[in-house]
Amino acid sequence: MNIHEYQGKAVLKEIGAPVSKGIAIFKASEAKAAAEELGGPLWVVKSQIHAGGRGKGKFVGAPADAKGGVRLAWSVDEVVENAEAMLGEYLVTEQTSDEGKQVNRLYIEDGSDIDRELYLSIIINRETSRVSFIVSTEGGMDIEAVAHDTPEKVINFDIDPATGFMPHHGRALAKALDLKGDLAKQANKLGRTLYNGFLAKDMAMLEINPLIVTEDQRLHCLDAKISFDENALYRHKDVQELRDITEEDPKETEAKKYDLSYVALDGNIGCMVNGAGLAMSTMDIIKLYGAEPANFLDVGGGATKENIVAAFKILTSDSKVQGILINIFGGIMKCDVIAQGTVDAVKEVGLEVPLVVRLEGTNVDAGKKIINESGLNVIAADDLDDAAQKIVKAVQG
């Protein structure tokens, strides 16, 4: 689960990391009071969307030379002007679609005197199953580009869960960031604080870009991008309350209500499959035959008829979907349940695109009978290869 920067700053402040003072606003009319409370003389007005690259982003319809989604203001009036210009508009960045994301919140923050910009993030290293620090002296930049062009400037190291963050980790962090003296001591303290907070809050990713050295030689978290492990949210009701569903794909939000594993993609063939491995194979074979999957959708091994109806509604609500492939291998999941759910869904929602169904496994004969006797215009397939070829052919005319 992702959260906004201003929420991330509040989490960092809670765990003891140094952040600037700021105020989130939802209406332009709130900008003046927020700016006056902060006091200035320099303010930063930041768009709050779940996407990186806001500073370099452009608002839809704005001139090419217009300011981006992060702006400096040197007066209260300028803060208000920027708030009025940004709220409600659509911001396009490298991490959004061409339509952009609507800016419904702004974060007005105290400006900082910056001496150096650094990069620090903490993730789960899937190869080592440990928490890993990724750091660089090249803060404020696209870290992927830095890693590609100058990989020697990106340093990473793991933390042994048996020991936790130790003094030698602090020294490694300071060395990687080229920090000496008191700044090295601050790096050690900050690294320990962030590591402990990462574990305590069940974070999946914590990125601070940039982590700055101020002109008075203090380390400061100037940005905060945090995501949490959704499987652990039951332990953190305070974190659950930070969710902004307007930033999430409505189809993915609906899927969560029915315990469906759904991820929207950019293709044109909707997929409904049981089992993550089979779902990945289905997506691969669709690409093999020249088309693109519109989603990953695993209905799971214990899906009910209601789950199947919900899944079908999600697929048909996607305007990009030009055909649907249902691929079920019945183990715990019974083919007749899938078949009846599909028939009920089609009758309720309607079917305006080609539908190919491949069933195999438990109660497969009963499932095929339900489909065949439904009177629906459904294309039957014998196996996965046959199903993929048929749905691609149907979609491509």
Disulfide bonds with the S-S distance in Angstrom:
none
